[in-house]
Amino acid sequence: MAPVVTAALGALSPLLGKLTDLLANECGRLKGVSREIRSLKNELAGMHAALVKYTMLENPDEQVKIWVSLVRELSYDTEDCFDKFIRHLGDGGSRDGGFKEFFRKTARHLKTLGARRGIANEIDDLKLRIKEVKELKTSYKLDDVASSTSGNAAVDPRLAALFAEEAHLVGIDGPRDDLAKWVLEEENNHRRRVLSIVGFGGLGKTTLANEIYRKIQGRFDCHAFVSISQKPDTKKIIKDVISQVSDSDAFKKDIEIWDEKTSISKLRELLQEKRYLIIIDDIWSIVAWNAIHCAFPENKCSSRILATTCILEVASSCCPGPHDQIYEMKPLSDPHSEGLFFKRIFGSENSCPHMFIEVSKAMLKKCGGLPLAIISISGLLANRPRVKEEWEKVKRSIGSDLNKSQSLEGMKNILSLSYNDLPPNLKTVLLHLSNFPEDYVIDRERLVRQWIAEDFISEERGRSCQEVAESYFYELINKSLVQPVDICYDGKVQACRVHDMMLELIISKSIEENFITVVNGSQTVWGNSQCSIRRLSIQDIDQELASELSKKDLSHVRSLIITASRCMKHLPSHAKFETLRVLDFEDCQSLTESDMKGMENLFQLKYLSFRSTGISELPSGIVMLLDLETLDLRGTKIIDLPARIVQLTKLQHLLSSFNLWTIPIGIGNMTNLREIPGFDITMSSVGAIEELGSLINLNALCVRYMVHASQEYKRHEEMLVASLCNLGGYKLQSLYIYGGTSYAFELLDSWSPLPSCLQRFEMGTTEYCLSKLPKWITPALTSLAYLDINLSVITEEVLGILGELSALLCLKLYTNTVHKDRLVLPGRGFQCLKEFLYKPCNEGAGTLLFEEGALPKLEKLELWFSVSVAKAYGLSLGIEHLPYLKDVRVILQKRDATSSEVEAAEVAIRNEMSLHPNHPRLSLFKEMKE
C-alpha cells in the first residue's frame, strides 16, 4: 500500500516516499544535495513517527494540536517546494515515466544551471523550520504525552436517552408498538430471535430500544439492558448482564474474580432454561458482537435480543437468520419535528407565536428530522430572549455554535463518536465532503476521481485505486455517515447526501485541521492566519469576500471546487493557484474563455471538470496538462477536441455528452483511457477508428452514427468491429452504440473473442431491430448485467437464452413486430433479474404472461400492453407470480381495440395489482395514438 495524503498527517507520508526516490536516482549522487535531502528525510521520518502517535490520542491537549498542525503544514510546504523545483528544472518537459524518470532526466541540470544552490537554499529554509518545530516539541515536553493521557472521564452521551420521560417523546409510539408486537410474537419452534435497530447517530435508536424495553420487559423471565462502548470490555459487560438477570447472591459469589470465559459460561447456565430479553445498545463492530452474543444461548424459550448500531454491516451480522429483523430508523416527519421542537420550547405543540414559524422551519430543515438535533437546538433557544432577531442569530450560527454552546455539546458528542471511530483514510474522505453545500447531491464517481487525484487513495492488496475509493464511499454509507441517493438496478449507489448536522461537524473538523477552507457568504471562516489555504471550496462569494480572498496566498491550494453557479467575476486568476490537483467548475454557468487563461501553468492538475458549464471551446493550454487523469466535458457545447489532446497520455476518463464529432488521430497513444464518449464513427477517419483497438485499458466505449448508412462508410464500420474484436479480449465492460446500421450489427454478430468482461450492452435510440439474437450473447457471458437490445422477433427460444444469462439484472427489450401470440415467461431462468422493460420500437406490440417461478427477484416492470392481442388470451399478466415486485408501469396500446375493451383492460390490471401482497406502485397510461 503506497503512502497517501490524510487530513491528520497532511502530505508527510507521500513526501517521505518522494525524498526516498530522489536519493535513489541521479540526485543522490550529487555531492551536497544528497546529504541535505537525506538529512531532511531523516528529520521528517522522526516527526512522522511522532505525528502518527499523537493523532491516535483521543483527547489531545492544545499543545499537541499546535505541534501536529505545524508538522502537517511543514509537510505540505516541503512537498510543494520539491514539486515546484522539479517543474522548473524540467522546463515543461514530459514526465511520462513518473516522478523517478522525470527527475532522472532533469538531474543533469543541477550540474550546469546553478540550481544546486537554489535547492540548497530552499532546503536550508525548511531545515530552519524543522529545527524550530523540534525545539517546540522539546519545550512542550511532548515525549511524555502518550503516557499521561488520562483526563476527566467523559460523560456517556446516551444517558439522557435512557432516562427520557415518556411525556417528552414525539413520533415514537408507532415504531415502538410495531416492534414490540414483533418481539412478543411466538412461533411454533420458540426459537431465539434478534431485532437490530440501525441508523444515523442522534436518530433515537437508544430511546426507541429503551421504550420497547420498558413496554415489554415484564413479559419475560429475566431481562437486561447494557450499553457497549467503542472499546468494549467483554468481561465487564457480561458481568453487568448477570447482575441484572440474577437476584441470587449465592450464584454471584466470587463474581469479581471470574475471568471472561467463566463469566460467559455462568451467564449461559443462568439463561439456558429462561425466556430472556437482552438489549445490547450501541454496538460498533462485528468483532464486539461476536464476542458478546455467544453468551446468550439459542434456547427454545422464545428469547429475544435487541441490538442497536449505526453501522449497517453490524446490523446484518446481528441478524443472520431468516426470522431475525433489521429495522432502519427514519428521521422524524415534519409534523413530528415541529411538535417536538415547539413542545420543548413552549410546552405545547401548538403554542408557537406566528412570528417564529418561518425561522423555526428554517432551523428544523437543518435538523433534518434528527431528534437529538431538535432537542439540542430547542435547548439553546430556551435560554435566549424570545425575540425574532435572537432566533435569527441562532439560525445563522448553528455551525459555529456546535463547538461553543453547552446546549449543543451532547449532539456534537454523539456525532463525534461516529467520526472518532473512523480510521485515518475514512476521516480524510469524509472531511472532503465539506467541499459541498448543505442538501447537495454529490455524485459517487465525482468523489472517487477527486479522492484519487488528491492522493487520498492508493492500491490495496491487488485492488485498484478506483476499487479502493469506491469501497471507502460505501463504508461511509455503511456507517450511516452519509445518506445514499439513487440506488441503481445493480445495487450501486449513484450519489450521496450529508445530513446538515454531520456537515456542520465535518466543516468544524476541517477548519480545526486546516483541511478545507469554505467560502460561504456570511458563514465563511478563514481559519488560522498562520496556515496556508490547502483546499478551497467556493459556495457563495461576493465582491467583499473576493477582495479578502485575493489578499490570501493561494499558491498552496491543492483543490478548488466551485459550487456557486455565478461567481467567476469574483475569483482570482488561475496564475495564483500553482499547486492545484483538482479544479471543478461543475454547474458554474458564468464560466467564460477569459476565465480559463493561464490554465497551462497548472502542471500538477489531475482532475478538471467543465461539466454543465455550457462552454463551447476548450482552452488551448489544456494540452499542456500532462498529469491530467479526468477531463469532464458533459453538459458543454464542445464538439471538437484539440489535435494535441492525444499527448495527455495519463488521461483515464474523457467524459462527454453525445456531441463530440471526431476521434482524434493518435488516440492509440492514450493507452490509459478507461472511458471515452460518443464519438461519431462516420465523421472520424478509418485510421483513428483502428486506433481504438489499441486502448487495452478501455472499460467503457460509446460510439454513434449521425450519418445514414452508405457504401462510403462500410470501411468505417468494418474497422469499428475489428477494434471491438481486439478490445473484447481485454477489459471492455460497457458498449453503447447510438444509431448504427444493419451492416454494422451484422458484422458485430461475429464478435470474437467473446467479450468476457462485458457488463453492459446498449443499442440506444435507433429504429433498427436485429433480425436475430447476436451469436455472442450466450450464457458464457457471465458478467453481463445490463442488456438493452432491439429485436424484430422475440420467441420463447430467445427468452430461454436470455434467461440463462446468470448475472443479468436489467433487461430492456424493444421490438418493431406486432407479436400476435402472447409471450410466456416460464418459471425458469432470469433468476437475478430486477428490472424488465418490454417496449415497441415504432409499431411493435404484444403481451406477456408470467408463469409461477418466473423472474423471482423482479422489482421493477415496465411494459407496453396490446389490448387487442391480450383479449384473445385474457387480460391477466400473472403479476401474482412476481413476489418482489415494487414498481409497475403499464402503457395500454389502443390499436384495434374498442374504448370499452381498453377500460376493461385497465380495470383488470388495477385489480391484479391490488391483489398482490406487496401492493406495488402502479403507473398506468393509455397510448395517445390509436
Secondary structure, 3 states (H helix, E strand, C coil): CCCCCECCCECHHHHHHHHHHHHHCHHHHCCCHHHHHHHHHHHHHHHHHHHHHHHCCCCCCHHHHHHHHHHHHHHHHHHHHHHHHHHHHHCCCCCCCHHHHHHHHHCCHHHHCCHHHHHHHHHHHHHHHHHHHHHHHHHHCHHHCCCCCCCCCCCCCCHHHHCCCHHHCCCCHHHHHHHHHHHHCCCCCCCCEEEEEECCCCCCHHHHHHHHHHHHHHHCCEEEEEECCCCCCHHHHHHHHHHHHCCCCCCCCCHHHCCHHHHHHHHHHHHCCCCEEEEEECCCCHHHHHHHHCCCCCCCCCCEEEEEECCHHHHHHHCCCCCCEEEECCCCCHHHHHHHHHHHHHCCCCCCCHHHHHHHHHHHHHHCCCHHHHHHHHHHHHCCCCCHHHHHHHHHCHHHHCCCCHHHHHHHHHHHHHHHCCCHHHHHHHHHHHHCCCCCCEEHHHHHHHHHHCCCCCCECCECHHHHHHHHHHHHHHCCCCEEEEECCCCCEEEEECCHHHHHHHHHHHHHCCCCEEEEHHHCCCCCCCCCCCEEEEEECCHHHHHHHHCCCCCCCCEEEECCCCCHHHCCCHHHCCCCCEEECCCCCCCCHHHHCCHHHCCCCCEEECCCCCCCCCCHHHHHCCCCCEEECCCCCCCCCCHHHHHCCCCCEEECCCCCCCCCCCHHHCCCCCEEEEEEHHHCCHHHHHHHHHCCCCCEEEEECCCCCCHHHHHHHHHHHHHHHHHHCCCCCEEEEECCCHHHHHHHCCCCCCCCCCCEEECCCCCCCECCCCCCCCCCCCCCCEEEEEECCCCHHHHHHHHCCCCCCEEEEEECCECCCCEEECCCCCCCCCEEEEEECCCCECCEEECCCCCCCCCEEEEEEEHHHHCCCCCCCCHHHCCCCCEEEEEEECCCCCHHHHHHHHHHHHHHHHHCCCCCEEEEEECCCC
